[in-house]
């Protein structure tokens, strides 16, 4: 590679950088961005959390499954499954 080809590659690179920076400066001049008075936005939500429940019971999570399994009837489950099996 002789120096003429090297100059072409470097010139093309510098020309590309010049065009990109020129477009960046021009777009900044056309599309001005204004900073907001306060960063972010306000979320409207009730303050306080658990204190505002009015004496309601606290959620303890899901019910235990053991009593449900003890009272389950397999024959009744087969009847329900037949309805589901018709389509699925």
Buried (B, 14 or more C-beta within 10 A) or exposed (E): EEEEEEEEEEEEEEEEEEEEEEEEEEEEEEEEEEEEEEEEEEEEEEEEEEEEEEEEEEEEEEEEEEEEEEEEEEEEEEEEEEEEEEEE
